[in-house]
Amino acid sequence: MMNKYEKPNISLHPNAFLARNPDLEELYCLYCEPPAADEAAGLCQGNVFRYRDGHVLIFTNPEGISELEALFSRAGTHAGICGPYTRALTAYGCAEKAYAAAEFGSELEPAVFLHHYANSRLWIFVELADKIITGENLSINDFCHGSVFDICEYDRLEGASYRSTLMAYLRAGCNLRAAAETIGVHRNTLAYRKKRLEELFDIDLNDANTCFELLFSIIALEASGIDWDAYRKPREGSCRQAELDRVLWQLAEHREITGTPDCVCRLLMMDVSHMQDDRIASLYRAAEERFPWSAAAYNDDFVYILSEARRAAPESFHTMLCEHGCRGAVSQPFQCARLGLHAELLSHILPATKRLFPDSALFMAKDYCSLAFFSYMQRRTPLEPYYCDEVMRVMDHDYKKGTTLAKSLYTYLSSFMDM
C-alpha cells in the first residue's frame, strides 16, 4: 500500500518516484492545481509532487475517483487523470499525460472538470504534432497518403462521394456489410463503389497496410481540422531541369535549399552508404543516362533523382536499383519547396524498411506514411507519454504472467480487416 497523503515533494520528479518504487501496481495519476489538490489528495491518498504549475497525485486506491468530478466542479478548476497502470515503470510519463488531459480537456470540454487522458489522447497528440509541424512551416498534409487528396479532388470536380464511401469502409474495419449499413446503401452497391475506388485511384483496398495508411491519414487530417470541401490540390506547374539540378545539389551538399521552382516533384533516394566511391559514381552516371529529364546528385550516403511528378517512373527506378544492388525509396508528389522535408521522411523510411523487409529494393513513401510521421515526431519530442495505455497493460500482463498476448494483439491489429 502507498502512504497516506503526503505534502508535496518539491525536489522529487514523479518519474523518479516511479523508478524508486518499481513494485507498485495499479497506479493512477492525477494533475490539478491548488487549493483543490489538497482535498483531492485527502480523497484518494497517495504521494503528491509539485509538477509544472500544480500538483501531481500518484495513488493506487480508485475508490475516491468517483468523488473527484464533484470536487473539481465545486472548485471550478480543471484536472486530468490517467491510468490505471499495471506497473510503476509502465507509468513513466504519467504526470505529463495527466497535465495534458487537464490542459487540453479544459478547451475541448469546458463544462467537464475531470478529464480522462484516454478520452482525449488522440487530440492531445495531434495538437502537439500540429504545433511542431506548423512551427517548421510544414503541414500535416505532408505526412498523409496522397490518394486521400486525389479522392477529395475527384469528388469536388465530378460531384461524386467516394471519400465518404472510403471513410465508411475503413472505419467499419473493411467490412462491406457494416460499412453499407453505416451509409444506408446495399452491400452490392458498396462493393461496386469499392471496386471503382481501386480502379480510379490505383489503390488496393484488400491490402491491410494500404487500408491502415489511408485511415491514419484521414484521422490525422480530421483531427487537425481539415475542411474537406475547401481543399484544393496544388497546381502542378512546370520547371526547367537546371532549376531541379540546382536545388538537388543544395540538398546533397547539406546546404540551405533556396530558390525552389513552383512545381510538383517526386524524389528517389538510393542508399549507397555501403558502397565504394567508384560504385556510387557509376550509379550516379546511370541515373543521369536513364532519366535525362530529371536532376541527379549524390553524396556519401545517397544518390538522388528529382523529377516533375508527372514524369516520374517508379517501375524504372526499381529496375535500376536491382541492377546496382541497392535500396531506395520514392516520395509522394510534393511542392518543390518541401524538398528538404520529403528527403528527411525518406531517410526515416529507408532504415526502418531495411529491418522489416530486408529482401525488397524499392519502397513507396505512401505505404509508410505513419512510420515517417512517428519517426519525424520522435526526433523532436519524446513519444513515451503518448503511448496507448491499453497496449501497455497487455505488455505488462505478458511480463508478469509469461504470456504472449501482445504478439496476438499485434497480429490481429495488423490484419486490420473485419475488426
C-alpha positions as CSV (number, residue, x, y, z in Angstrom):
1,M,0.0,0.0,0.0
2,M,1.1,3.6,-0.6
3,N,1.4,6.1,2.1
4,K,-1.4,8.3,3.2
5,Y,-1.5,11.8,1.8
6,E,2.0,13.4,1.9
7,K,2.7,17.1,1.5
8,P,4.0,17.9,-2.0
9,N,7.6,16.7,-2.6
10,I,9.3,19.7,-4.2
11,S,12.5,18.0,-5.1
12,L,11.4,14.7,-6.5
13,H,10.1,14.3,-10.0
14,P,7.1,11.9,-10.4
15,N,9.2,9.7,-12.8
16,A,11.9,9.4,-10.2
17,F,9.4,8.3,-7.6
18,L,8.2,5.6,-10.0
19,A,11.7,4.4,-10.7
20,R,12.3,4.1,-6.9
21,N,9.1,2.1,-6.3
22,P,9.0,-0.4,-9.2
23,D,6.8,-2.9,-7.2
24,L,3.8,-0.5,-7.1
25,E,0.9,-1.8,-9.1
26,E,-2.4,-0.5,-10.5
27,L,-1.4,3.2,-10.3
28,Y,-3.4,6.3,-11.2
29,C,-2.0,9.7,-11.8
30,L,-3.9,13.0,-11.2
31,Y,-2.9,16.5,-12.1
32,C,-4.7,19.5,-10.6
33,E,-3.9,23.0,-9.3
34,P,-4.1,24.1,-5.7
35,P,-6.1,24.5,-3.5
36,A,-8.2,21.7,-4.8
37,A,-5.1,19.4,-4.8
38,D,-5.2,19.2,-1.0
39,E,-8.8,17.9,-0.9
40,A,-8.2,15.5,-3.8
41,A,-5.2,14.1,-2.0
42,G,-7.3,13.5,1.0
43,L,-9.9,11.6,-1.1
44,C,-7.5,9.3,-2.9
45,Q,-4.5,9.2,-0.7
46,G,-1.1,8.6,-2.1
47,N,2.0,10.7,-2.9
48,V,1.9,14.3,-4.0
49,F,4.5,16.1,-6.1
50,R,4.9,19.6,-7.4
51,Y,4.7,19.5,-11.2
52,R,4.6,22.4,-13.6
53,D,2.2,25.0,-12.0
54,G,0.2,22.5,-9.9
55,H,0.4,19.2,-8.1
56,V,0.5,15.6,-9.3
57,L,-1.0,12.8,-7.1
58,I,0.1,9.2,-7.7
59,F,-2.2,6.8,-6.0
60,T,-3.5,3.2,-6.0
61,N,-6.9,3.5,-4.4
62,P,-9.6,4.1,-7.1
63,E,-12.5,4.5,-4.7
64,G,-12.1,8.2,-4.4
65,I,-12.1,8.8,-8.2
66,S,-15.9,9.0,-8.4
67,E,-15.9,11.9,-6.0
68,L,-13.3,13.9,-7.8
69,E,-15.6,15.2,-10.6
70,A,-17.8,16.8,-8.0
71,L,-14.8,18.2,-6.1
72,F,-13.3,19.9,-9.1
73,S,-16.7,21.1,-10.3
74,R,-17.3,22.9,-6.9
75,A,-13.8,24.4,-7.1
76,G,-14.3,25.5,-10.7
77,T,-10.9,24.0,-11.7
78,H,-9.9,21.5,-14.3
79,A,-8.0,18.4,-13.6
80,G,-6.6,15.5,-15.6
81,I,-6.3,11.8,-14.8
82,C,-4.7,8.8,-16.4
83,G,-4.4,5.1,-15.5
84,P,-4.6,2.5,-14.2
85,Y,-1.0,1.4,-14.9
86,T,-0.2,-2.2,-14.2
87,R,3.3,-1.5,-13.1
88,A,5.1,1.6,-11.9
89,L,7.7,1.5,-14.7
90,T,5.0,1.5,-17.3
91,A,3.6,4.7,-15.7
92,Y,6.6,6.7,-16.8
93,G,5.4,10.0,-18.2
94,C,2.0,9.8,-16.5
95,A,2.4,13.2,-14.9
96,E,2.7,14.8,-18.4
97,K,-0.3,12.8,-19.6
98,A,-2.4,13.9,-16.7
99,Y,-1.3,17.5,-17.2
100,A,-2.1,17.3,-20.9
101,A,-5.5,15.9,-20.2
102,A,-6.3,18.8,-17.9
103,E,-4.8,21.4,-20.3
104,F,-6.4,20.2,-23.5
105,G,-9.6,18.9,-21.9
106,S,-10.5,22.3,-20.5
107,E,-10.5,23.6,-24.1
108,L,-12.3,20.6,-25.6
109,E,-14.9,20.2,-22.9
110,P,-15.1,23.3,-20.7
111,A,-18.2,22.1,-18.9
112,V,-16.4,19.0,-17.7
113,F,-13.9,19.4,-14.8
114,L,-12.2,16.0,-14.6
115,H,-10.7,15.0,-17.9
116,H,-9.6,11.4,-18.6
117,Y,-6.5,11.1,-20.8
118,A,-7.9,8.1,-22.6
119,N,-10.8,10.2,-23.9
120,S,-8.6,12.9,-25.5
121,R,-5.1,11.4,-26.1
122,L,-5.5,11.5,-29.9
123,W,-6.4,15.1,-29.9
124,I,-3.7,15.9,-27.4
125,F,-1.1,14.3,-29.6
126,V,-2.4,15.8,-32.8
127,E,-2.3,19.3,-31.3
128,L,1.3,18.7,-30.2
129,A,2.2,17.4,-33.7
130,D,0.4,20.3,-35.3
131,K,2.4,22.8,-33.2
132,I,5.7,21.1,-34.1
133,I,4.8,20.7,-37.8
134,T,3.5,24.2,-38.4
135,G,6.3,25.7,-36.3
136,E,8.6,24.3,-39.1
137,N,6.4,25.8,-41.8
138,L,5.0,22.4,-42.8
139,S,1.6,20.8,-42.8
140,I,0.0,17.6,-41.6
141,N,-0.8,17.0,-45.3
142,D,2.9,16.3,-45.9
143,F,2.6,13.1,-43.9
144,C,-0.6,11.7,-45.4
145,H,-1.4,9.3,-48.2
146,G,-1.7,11.1,-51.5
147,S,-4.7,9.1,-52.6
148,V,-6.9,10.8,-49.9
149,F,-6.3,14.2,-51.6
150,D,-6.9,12.7,-55.1
151,I,-10.2,11.3,-54.0
152,C,-11.2,14.6,-52.4
153,E,-10.3,16.5,-55.6
154,Y,-12.2,14.0,-57.8
155,D,-15.3,14.3,-55.6
156,R,-15.2,18.1,-55.9
157,L,-14.7,18.1,-59.7
158,E,-17.1,15.2,-60.5
159,G,-19.8,15.7,-57.8
160,A,-19.0,12.2,-56.5
161,S,-18.9,10.9,-52.9
162,Y,-16.0,8.4,-52.9
163,R,-14.4,10.0,-49.8
164,S,-17.5,9.2,-47.6
165,T,-17.6,5.7,-49.1
166,L,-13.9,5.1,-48.3
167,M,-14.2,6.5,-44.8
168,A,-17.2,4.3,-44.0
169,Y,-15.4,1.2,-45.4
170,L,-12.2,1.9,-43.4
171,R,-14.0,2.8,-40.2
172,A,-16.0,-0.5,-40.4
173,G,-12.8,-2.4,-40.4
174,C,-13.1,-3.0,-44.1
175,N,-16.3,-5.0,-43.5
176,L,-18.6,-4.3,-46.5
177,R,-21.9,-5.2,-44.8
178,A,-21.2,-3.0,-41.8
179,A,-20.0,-0.1,-44.0
180,A,-23.1,-0.3,-46.2
181,E,-25.3,-0.1,-43.2
182,T,-23.5,2.9,-41.9
183,I,-24.1,4.9,-45.1
184,G,-27.5,3.4,-45.9
185,V,-26.8,1.5,-49.1
186,H,-27.0,-2.1,-50.2
187,R,-23.8,-4.2,-49.8
188,N,-23.5,-4.8,-53.5
189,T,-23.6,-1.0,-54.1
190,L,-20.8,-0.5,-51.7
191,A,-18.8,-3.4,-53.3
192,Y,-19.2,-1.6,-56.7
193,R,-18.0,1.7,-55.2
194,K,-15.0,0.0,-53.6
195,K,-14.1,-1.5,-57.0
196,R,-14.3,1.9,-58.6
197,L,-12.2,3.5,-55.9
198,E,-9.5,0.9,-56.6
199,E,-9.7,1.5,-60.4
200,L,-9.8,5.3,-60.3
201,F,-7.1,5.8,-57.7
202,D,-4.8,2.8,-58.1
203,I,-5.2,1.5,-54.5
204,D,-5.7,-2.0,-53.2
205,L,-8.5,-1.9,-50.6
206,N,-7.9,-5.6,-49.8
207,D,-4.4,-4.8,-48.6
208,A,-4.3,-4.3,-44.8
209,N,-1.4,-1.9,-44.9
210,T,-2.9,0.3,-47.5
211,C,-6.2,0.5,-45.6
212,F,-4.3,1.3,-42.4
213,E,-2.3,4.1,-44.0
214,L,-5.5,5.6,-45.6
215,L,-7.3,5.5,-42.3
216,F,-4.3,7.0,-40.5
217,S,-4.3,9.9,-43.0
218,I,-8.0,10.6,-42.7
219,I,-7.9,10.6,-38.9
220,A,-4.8,12.8,-38.8
221,L,-6.4,15.3,-41.3
222,E,-9.7,15.4,-39.4
223,A,-8.0,15.8,-36.1
224,S,-6.0,18.8,-37.5
225,G,-9.3,20.4,-38.6
226,I,-9.2,19.9,-42.4
227,D,-12.1,21.5,-44.3
228,W,-12.7,18.8,-46.9
229,D,-15.0,21.0,-49.0
230,A,-12.5,23.8,-49.2
231,Y,-9.5,21.6,-50.0
232,R,-7.8,22.2,-53.4
233,K,-4.8,20.3,-54.7
234,P,-1.8,22.5,-55.6
235,R,-1.3,23.1,-59.3
236,E,1.5,21.1,-60.8
237,G,3.2,23.8,-62.8
238,S,6.4,23.2,-64.7
239,C,10.1,23.8,-64.2
240,R,13.5,23.6,-66.0
241,Q,15.9,20.7,-65.4
242,A,18.5,23.3,-64.4
243,E,16.3,24.5,-61.6
244,L,15.9,21.0,-60.3
245,D,19.7,20.4,-60.6
246,R,20.5,23.4,-58.5
247,V,18.2,22.6,-55.6
248,L,19.0,18.9,-55.6
249,W,22.8,19.6,-55.2
250,Q,21.9,22.0,-52.4
251,L,20.2,19.0,-50.7
252,A,23.1,16.6,-51.4
253,E,25.6,19.1,-50.0
254,H,23.5,19.8,-46.9
255,R,23.2,23.4,-47.8
256,E,20.1,25.6,-47.3
257,I,17.6,24.9,-50.1
258,T,16.7,28.2,-51.8
259,G,15.0,29.4,-55.0
260,T,12.9,26.3,-55.4
261,P,10.8,26.2,-58.6
262,D,7.0,26.3,-58.4
263,C,6.2,22.7,-59.4
264,V,5.2,19.4,-58.0
265,C,8.1,16.9,-57.8
266,R,8.9,13.3,-56.7
267,L,12.2,12.3,-55.2
268,L,14.0,9.0,-55.3
269,M,16.7,8.4,-52.7
270,M,19.0,5.4,-53.1
271,D,21.0,4.2,-50.1
272,V,24.7,4.0,-51.1
273,S,26.3,4.2,-47.6
274,H,27.6,0.7,-48.1
275,M,29.2,1.3,-51.5
276,Q,32.7,2.3,-52.6
277,D,33.2,5.6,-54.4
278,D,33.5,4.1,-57.8
279,R,30.2,2.2,-57.5
280,I,28.5,5.4,-56.2
281,A,29.8,7.3,-59.3
282,S,28.7,4.5,-61.6
283,L,25.1,4.6,-60.1
284,Y,25.0,8.4,-60.4
285,R,26.0,8.2,-64.1
286,A,23.4,5.5,-64.7
287,A,20.8,7.8,-63.1
288,E,21.7,10.6,-65.4
289,E,21.6,8.4,-68.5
290,R,18.3,6.6,-67.7
291,F,16.4,9.7,-66.6
292,P,17.7,12.6,-68.8
293,W,14.7,14.8,-68.0
294,S,15.4,14.5,-64.2
295,A,18.1,16.0,-61.9
296,A,20.6,13.7,-60.2
297,A,23.0,14.4,-57.4
298,Y,24.9,12.3,-54.8
299,N,26.9,12.3,-51.6
300,D,28.5,9.5,-49.4
301,D,25.1,8.3,-48.2
302,F,22.6,8.7,-51.1
303,V,22.2,9.1,-54.8
304,Y,19.2,11.4,-55.5
305,I,16.9,11.7,-58.5
306,L,14.4,14.6,-58.6
307,S,11.8,15.0,-61.4
308,E,8.5,16.5,-62.0
309,A,5.9,14.3,-60.5
310,R,4.1,13.6,-63.8
311,R,7.4,12.3,-65.4
312,A,8.5,10.1,-62.5
313,A,8.6,6.4,-63.3
314,P,8.8,4.2,-60.2
315,E,9.0,1.0,-62.1
316,S,12.1,2.2,-63.9
317,F,13.6,3.1,-60.5
318,H,13.1,-0.4,-59.3
319,T,14.9,-1.9,-62.3
320,M,17.9,0.4,-61.7
321,L,18.0,-0.4,-58.0
322,C,18.1,-4.2,-58.7
323,E,20.8,-3.8,-61.4
324,H,23.1,-1.9,-58.9
325,G,22.3,-3.9,-55.8
326,C,21.0,-1.1,-53.6
327,R,17.8,0.0,-51.9
328,G,15.7,3.1,-52.5
329,A,12.5,4.9,-51.6
330,V,10.3,7.1,-53.7
331,S,8.4,10.1,-52.2
332,Q,4.9,11.0,-52.8
333,P,4.3,14.1,-55.1
334,F,5.2,17.3,-53.3
335,Q,5.7,21.0,-53.9
336,C,9.4,21.5,-54.6
337,A,9.6,24.0,-51.7
338,R,9.2,21.0,-49.4
339,L,12.1,19.1,-50.8
340,G,14.1,19.1,-47.5
341,L,11.2,17.6,-45.6
342,H,10.5,14.8,-48.1
343,A,14.2,13.9,-48.1
344,E,14.0,13.6,-44.3
345,L,10.9,11.4,-44.5
346,L,12.6,9.1,-46.9
347,S,15.7,9.0,-44.7
348,H,13.4,7.7,-41.9
349,I,11.7,5.1,-44.1
350,L,14.8,3.5,-45.6
351,P,16.4,2.2,-42.4
352,A,13.1,1.0,-40.9
353,T,12.1,-0.9,-44.1
354,K,15.6,-2.4,-44.3
355,R,14.9,-4.1,-40.9
356,L,11.4,-5.1,-41.8
357,F,11.8,-6.1,-45.4
358,P,15.5,-7.0,-46.0
359,D,14.9,-8.6,-49.4
360,S,13.0,-5.7,-51.0
361,A,14.6,-3.0,-53.1
362,L,12.1,-0.2,-53.6
363,F,9.7,1.4,-51.1
364,M,6.9,3.9,-51.9
365,A,6.5,6.6,-49.2
366,K,2.7,6.4,-49.5
367,D,2.9,2.9,-48.0
368,Y,4.7,4.2,-44.9
369,C,3.0,7.5,-44.0
370,S,2.5,6.6,-40.4
371,L,6.1,5.3,-40.0
372,A,7.5,8.5,-41.4
373,F,5.2,10.6,-39.2
374,F,6.2,9.0,-36.0
375,S,9.9,8.9,-36.8
376,Y,9.7,12.6,-37.6
377,M,8.0,13.3,-34.3
378,Q,10.3,11.0,-32.3
379,R,13.3,13.2,-33.4
380,R,11.6,16.2,-32.0
381,T,9.8,15.2,-28.8
382,P,9.6,12.1,-26.6
383,L,6.7,9.9,-27.6
384,E,6.5,7.8,-24.4
385,P,3.9,10.0,-22.8
386,Y,1.6,9.3,-25.7
387,Y,1.8,5.5,-25.9
388,C,-1.6,3.7,-25.8
389,D,-2.2,2.7,-22.1
390,E,-4.3,-0.3,-23.2
391,V,-1.4,-1.7,-25.2
392,M,1.0,-1.1,-22.3
393,R,-1.3,-3.0,-20.0
394,V,-1.3,-6.0,-22.3
395,M,2.5,-5.9,-22.5
396,D,2.7,-5.7,-18.7
397,H,0.4,-8.7,-18.4
398,D,2.8,-10.6,-20.6
399,Y,5.7,-9.5,-18.5
400,K,4.1,-10.7,-15.3
401,K,2.4,-13.9,-16.5
402,G,4.8,-15.0,-19.2
403,T,2.0,-14.9,-21.9
404,T,2.2,-13.7,-25.5
405,L,-1.0,-11.7,-25.7
406,A,0.8,-8.6,-27.1
407,K,2.0,-10.6,-30.1
408,S,-1.5,-11.8,-30.7
409,L,-2.9,-8.3,-30.4
410,Y,-0.3,-7.1,-32.9
411,T,-1.2,-9.8,-35.4
412,Y,-4.9,-9.0,-35.0
413,L,-4.4,-5.3,-35.5
414,S,-2.0,-5.7,-38.3
415,S,-4.6,-7.7,-40.3
416,F,-7.0,-4.8,-39.9
417,M,-9.8,-6.5,-41.9
418,D,-13.2,-7.1,-40.3
419,M,-12.1,-5.8,-36.9
